[in-house]
Amino acid sequence: MKTKKTRPSGKSKKTSPRTGKPASKKPSAVWDQAAQWYDALVGLKGSEYQKAVIFPGALQLMQLKKGDAVLDLACGQGVYSRYLSQRKMKVTGLDTSEEMIRFAQSRSDSSLRFEHADAQAPQALQGKTFDAVVCLLALQNIESLLPVMRNVKRWLKPGGRFVMVTTHPCFRIPRQTHWGWDEQKKIQYRRVDLYGSESAIPILTPPFAQSQSFTVTYHRPLQSYFQALTEAGLCVDGLEEWTSHKTSEPGRRAKAENRARQEIPLFLALRAVPWAD
Ligand SMILES: C[S@@+](CC[C@H](N)C(=O)[O-])C[C@H]1O[C@@H](n2cnc3c(N)ncnc32)[C@H](O)[C@@H]1O
């Protein structure tokens, strides 16, 4: 299958959302700046969506046994690392942001290991292997998929599993998808303006108001994920689409809103395993 790429991953242009000028910051610097805001958002145990939907869903997909070694890739301030450690896994967290790693260490006990490295770097965690690698809500923040997937293949023990969760790339594309209301049919619908092109979308990270205070979301169509996984030697053996656990306050549109929330998934979860050599 051929991929139509208007902007190949790794060559996307980043611009400041305020100035429109090209942004020069490395991902580590971008996330260092956002670390305090993100830590306050997620806290010790996770955001509402993480606790209700993402954490238990990813745990089930990973099919772990007590004592398994798990790499929490792009672990942020370590919220899922702690969740897994409490369930008796041996956890290593890796993140490109020193500030995130600092928050992770300060919020976790010493049985958890945290490493500062770029998930795309071929030298990251050389010689280390794991029963599972998990990457939650972060691949969409990483510029190049293929080097990450090659590393994942290298890090997995035979029989190991890779589980990734992103906001759903078909329905949740920043600035390109929106809820709409059809008054005639009385339905809430999801409008998708652009899907097939890869793009880099700057996202302001409050409460930082300076012009360069933003992170970048890399939108990719589903086929980009499948291509990178396959090229790296990983085979998708599980796919789930998770909806929001929330419901609307009673009101005229509540029934339609709840139905739309259940019909149109919020998160995509993929599990992949190494191809047999
Ligand atoms: C939205 S946060 C998600 C953090 C965590 N997985 C969670 O669920 O709370 C995205 C994380 O990806 C990290 N990140 C971005 N680019 C990265 C890279 N190239 N290598 C490793 N981590 C990266 C950021 O530093 C940030 O901590």
The ligand as a Tripos MOL2 file, in Angstrom:
@<TRIPOS>MOLECULE
LIG
   27    29     1     0     0
SMALL
NO_CHARGES

@<TRIPOS>ATOM
      1 C1          1.6960   13.9710   26.8390 C.3       1 LIG1
      2 S1          3.1660   13.4910   27.6630 S.3       1 LIG1
      3 C2          2.7290   11.8030   28.1230 C.3       1 LIG1
      4 C3          3.5020   11.3250   29.3050 C.3       1 LIG1
      5 C4          3.0740    9.9810   29.9050 C.3       1 LIG1
      6 N1          3.2610    8.8910   28.9720 N.3       1 LIG1
      7 C5          1.6520   10.0210   30.3910 C.2       1 LIG1
      8 O1          0.7990    9.2540   29.8970 O.co2     1 LIG1
      9 O2          1.3680   10.8240   31.3090 O.co2     1 LIG1
     10 C6          4.3050   13.2470   26.3230 C.3       1 LIG1
     11 C7          5.7040   12.8800   26.8070 C.3       1 LIG1
     12 O3          6.5040   12.5050   25.6740 O.3       1 LIG1
     13 C8          7.8320   12.9150   25.9590 C.3       1 LIG1
     14 N2          8.6030   12.9350   24.7070 N.ar      1 LIG1
     15 C9          8.4410   13.7520   23.6330 C.ar      1 LIG1
     16 N3          9.3530   13.4760   22.6900 N.ar      1 LIG1
     17 C10        10.0990   12.4490   23.1640 C.ar      1 LIG1
     18 C11        11.2040   11.7160   22.6530 C.ar      1 LIG1
     19 N4         11.6940   11.9940   21.4480 N.pl3     1 LIG1
     20 N5         11.7460   10.7290   23.4160 N.ar      1 LIG1
     21 C12        11.2480   10.4520   24.6540 C.ar      1 LIG1
     22 N6         10.2100   11.1240   25.1960 N.ar      1 LIG1
     23 C13         9.6370   12.1020   24.4630 C.ar      1 LIG1
     24 C14         7.6640   14.2700   26.5860 C.3       1 LIG1
     25 O4          8.8250   14.7130   27.2740 O.3       1 LIG1
     26 C15         6.4480   14.0130   27.4950 C.3       1 LIG1
     27 O5          6.8660   13.6110   28.7710 O.3       1 LIG1
@<TRIPOS>BOND
     1     1     2 1
     2     2     3 1
     3     2    10 1
     4     3     4 1
     5     4     5 1
     6     5     6 1
     7     5     7 1
     8     7     8 2
     9     7     9 1
    10    10    11 1
    11    11    12 1
    12    11    26 1
    13    12    13 1
    14    13    14 1
    15    13    24 1
    16    14    15 ar
    17    14    23 ar
    18    15    16 ar
    19    16    17 ar
    20    17    18 ar
    21    17    23 ar
    22    18    19 1
    23    18    20 ar
    24    20    21 ar
    25    21    22 ar
    26    22    23 ar
    27    24    25 1
    28    24    26 1
    29    26    27 1
@<TRIPOS>SUBSTRUCTURE
     1 LIG1         1 GROUP 0 **** ****
